[in-house]
Every structure is written in C-alpha cells, then in structure tokens.
Amino acid sequence: MKSRGKTFTLFLVGVLLLAVVASGCIGGETTTTTITASSPGPTETASSPTTTTAAPKYPITVTDFAGRTVTIEKPPERVIVLSGYWAEILCVLGVQDRIVGIGKYVPYDPYLPDDVKNKTVVGSNFKGLNWETVVGLNPDLIIIDWYGGKYADAETIQKAEELGIPVIALTARTIGDNVEVVNLLGKVFGEEEKAGELAGWMKEKLSAVKETAAQIPESERKNALLISAPKDIAGPVTVYANGSAWASMVELIGAHNLAFDMTFDTQWPKLDLEKIIAYWGNDTDVLILTSFSQDRLEDAMNGIKNDSRWQEIRAVREGHVYGILAGSKGYLDWGPRIIVGLYQMANMVYPDRYQNWESVRDELIEKFYSPFYQGG
Amino acid sequence: MGKALHLSFLLSPVLALIVSLCIGTYPIPPSAVVSMVFLKGAQIISEVLKTLTLGKISFSVTIPYPSVYQTILFEIRLPRVLMAMLVGSALAISGAVLQAIFRNPLVNSYILGISSGAAFGAALAIGLSVGVGVTPSAFAFALLAVFITTSLARVGGRITPVSLVLAGIIVNAFFSALTSLLKFLMEHDKLASIVYWLMGSFANSDWGSVRVAFPVILAGCFLIYSMRWQLNVLSFGEEAKIVGVETEKLKFVFIVIVSMITAVSIAFCGIIGWVGLMIPHIVRMAFGPDHKTLIPLTITLGASFMALADTLARSVATYEIPIGIITTLLGIPFFAYLLRKTGGGWDA
C-alpha cells in the first residue's frame, strides 16, 4: 500500500513535469546546481533555481522553484506577495514600497512595517486569489508559495499566466533553499548586491553550524525526534520526517533525526503513541516539539512531561523535552529567520557547542532588519 | 448449526478483545498479553478487596513484565480497543432500533442528521478555537440536529417514515452547508484537523474518553435490551396502535436513547459509516427479524466487528488507515453474500 502510494506520487510528479515541458515553459538550457547548504541526511533532489542569463540588464530569465522559466521584462514596480517571510526579504532588499498587494496572513508577521501590512489583501496561497482585486491592482509580478500543486498554487499560476502577469513560485525544502530564494529575488528586483549581503550572511552562519556539527564526535551524536505539539497528547502525533526542511535541520546541527531511519508516505506522517514508542521509544535522546502557538506548545510540553505513557520515550524520562515556536512569531519559519531557528534548535540539543541563538537573532535584526523593523 | 452460530456471535467480543490486544506495532508476545491481563485482573480484585475490607485482606500481585509492555497494553491498546467496542455496539444497535421503529431497512442513525450536526459542532470548535472542546460541541450539535429533524418530521402529531427521511435530508443539507462554509473560511492547518476528524478514527481514545462513553453507551444498550419486546410491537406498525400501545411516546424514547449513544460515539471518534446499516442486517439475515435475538447479537457483533476493524486500521501499515474504509471493505463481501443467500431477510 505504501509502495503503491509512492508509485502514485512518482506518477503525479512525472505527469506534472510532462505538463510543464509540454506547455513549453522550460527553456532549452535550464541548468541545475546542487544546493550548497545541503544537509548530510535527507535527499536533496529539490529543483534549485539558477538564472539562465548572467546579464544584469532586463529582460532577465529565471527559473523558479516550481521549475518554471519566467521572463521579467523590466524591474517589477507593482508586486503582490502572498507570504510574510518572502515580504521580509523584499524589505531587506529595500523594495517594500513596490508591494501593492499581500496575502491573507501577511499582516500577522510582526517583522513587517505597517505600510506593508496595510496593503490590499488579495487572498492566500492555500485558497487562491480574488482575481478582480488582483487585476484592479494592476500587478507586474506575483510571488507565491509552491506546494507542488497541493493547494491553490497551480491554479494561481495558471490563472496569472492567462492574464499575462508573471509569477515567481517559491518554496523551501531545505534551509539552503531559503538562501537561494534571497539570491533569486535579488536578481528579479535588480538588487543583487543587497541580496548577496543577506545570502552571504546566511551562508556564513550555516557553514559555521556545519563546521561545529562536523566536530561532534560520534559518541556524542544525539538521536532526536521532531514532532508537532499535539492538541491531544493521547492522539496521533505528527512527526517531521524525510522531505521536511525542519526535519533536515536536526541533521544539520549534528544530531540524528530518528524519523529518517524509516520511510513514510509523506514527510509529515501522523503516528499513534504505540508506533512512536515501538519505533523510537528507547533510542530518543532528545524530543523537540514545535507549534505555531506558544500556548499549544507549553500545554503539550507540560502534558507530555506529566503523562505516564510518554515516559516510555527515553527523552521524556530523562527530561530532554524542548519546545521551539514556529511561524512568524518565532524563528522556525521560511525566510531569513530560519537561520535563527537553526541556532535555537542547536542550542537546545547541544547547549555548549553553538553560538548563542539570541546573538544570531540580534545580528540579523541589526544588520538587515533594522531599516524597517519597528521592534516588538 | 444455528445454535452454534448464535453462541459464537454472542461470545465473539471476548475473542475479539484478546486478538485486538495481542496485535499492534509494538511487539508483545501473546502469552505475555494474556498473562498480563489475568494478573492485572487479580491486581484489581486485590485492590477492591483491600478497600472493601479496609485493608484487612490483601494480597500482592506483581506483573513480571517490563513497564513498556504495561504502558502499551493498559494505557494505549486497552482503552482504544474498549472504545472501538463501545462505539461499534452503539452504532450497530442504533441502526437496529431505528430500522425497527421506522419500519424502514435503509434507516441508520446518520439519517436523523446526527452526523452532519456533529460534524458542524466539531468544525465550529476546531475552527474558532473556542474554549469548548471538540467533543462537547459535536455532542451538542448532534442533539440539536436530531431535535430539528424530529420536530420537522412531526406532521399532525406523528412521525411517518417518509417525513422523517425527508426531514433528515433537510437537516443534513443544512448542516453540511454550514460545515462547508466553515471549512472555506478556516485556516489551512485547522482545515486539516477537521478533515482528519471527519474521516473517523479511534487514535485519540484514552481512559478519559472511555470513562465518559462507557456509562452512556452501556446504559443505552441496557435500556434498549430491556425494551426489546416493545421493538417487536413497534415493528408491526399501525397494528400496534390498534392494540393500544402508545407508539408515539415509545418511538420518542427510543430516538432519545439512540441519539445520546450515537452522539457520544461520533463526538469521540468522528464519523464511521456503514456499521449501523450492516451489522443489524447481517444478524437479521442470519437469525430473522425477532428483536429478542436481534438486539443482543447486534450489540456483540457490532463490538467485535469494530474492534477487529480498528486493529487492522492501526497495525497494517506504518500509517493509520481510516477506519471507515476498513469497515466498508470488510463488511461488504459478507453482506453481499448474505443478501444473495437470504434475499434480505427483512420480510422473513
């Protein structure tokens, strides 16, 4: 049943690729480079975007994260951006005044300045856009998330192409993808220098983590499990497994993600407690919980620590349960802030080995976010 | 032959319980499972004796197995299997009762609007993140839906099978539309949890849910069992009235009981289709429509069927298979065979 699911997924991917080729979207000379910031564990087969022309002048052609070739005729002046984390990059590039429309959840991103948050809301990555509003804004670029066509992403691209509006689809299957996004957006907006500074800083922080991770002796390599803080601690628990960018962070910091030892039909398998105990109960040194809500995170941590069933997980018994906040209120999120999230996780698992995550956060804010971030 | 089958249906929950407790992802040898169950029983008896005799009589029982075995067996598997059995018998008996009182072989408890009401209640609780939990909200809206259905169906002081089915369709459509609206407005992570809940699952059963569901469902089943004669009378239809039975009052009592036990089941485990239709028909086709045998056998067969189906759901793959798929796939062949062989058994 599992292998059939996989075959089906492969088939779908194949069909998707064929469709892209057939519609003439892919140019002849699309090159693929491996992501520089690849972690040792998970497979890094994700399509990484590279520009096909090195010329700084417009028109330029780029390949986005959906594998589409997009031609940008002139510097984008009227941009719709659907996600807060990518809008943060636009702010770092100093082009936030070109944003005319935003996604439904962008106003909740505390890092964005008010003039961005107050722009017209046009819809969301998940349920699609209100096209009358979109056309009314007369955009010359739409920046969306790419989920492999799982939500309204494929529809949005198709509709925008029909209307002749260029779309850049972005995603992050690994941490390195976030660095590539910065470079890509720098190219699109003609702000390569500013993008290069941010990307360079992110890469530097990443390689510092990798260097430290490489020095951790095998005997101190901890086995970790990253799960979503469950609403009901008796119920099924979502485990971040192979294919999730967050799960790969566990490997990146020098620990071993136990979920990578098994194959599942999704990168977010939902497992009941018996399965988690049976698969990893005795091997787990560290259990990391994550949630978009601080309350949920704290409730789940307290619940798990005080629950007799969870004591069968060694990390719980030995008191190594940690929580890390995800989303725009925290640092486990796509965009530049994920570097802070990486150090946060590294500090939890190996408290003495890594640079203090708060200083990394301060660096990011001081160097790149201070021109627009109003504090809080 | 008939007697042997009767007895095996009646005793099937015991076997289903043992089999379900022995199977799971965590490997525990069946011999350990059986002896742990007996030792745990002895432990409980000693506790009870100790309390009753104020500590004068007591014997100590130690369970010579690793603590992980005990946690898996008593804290995770046992409540889940018990929950499956309770819900299985509740859904099956609800179907049997409703088919009898409305004299309609196609009726099950979902036709009263229970499922769509419960679904809306759950979606509301998940979507708005209000203080009320999913279970109470689903329960409240399930009861509200039944109330609206029966009020709509009551034309001229009586509920006819046709008016009930029509009222059920209206209420189902109404709450389904409301649920769709909520789903449309919901954020995507909440949407995922409501979709998961709607598929039905026993994965979040623990002793807390058993503690609530057990008394309600047990009391409901016992009440229906004690009134099984009345069900026979009701299934005569208009003739019952002629011989002086207050059919409307009786029907109302049955609907209240059925609504309670179904709503509790759905509130904890989501919507699990087919059992309420299938199990009573299987028993009816095998033993005829007499509720004297139909009711107890529906309870036991529903319990063992659901326990075994859930065991498959949780142990076949690394992920959980939605229980509704299993109940349908397992039940259909047997149901089809009986239908071909007996021609339905409804008018037998």
Interface residues (C-beta under 8 A of the other chain):
Chain A: M1 K2 Y105 S124 F126 K127 Y151 K231 D232 A234 G235 P236 M262 T263 F264 D265 T266 P269 K270 L271 D272 L273 E274 K275 I277 A278 Y279 G281 F292 S308 R309 Q311 E312
Chain B: G24 T25 Y26 P27 S67 V68 T71 I72 E75 I76 R77 F184 E187 H188 D189 S193 Y196 S201 A203 N204 S205 D206 G208 R314 V316 A317 T318 Y319 E320 I321
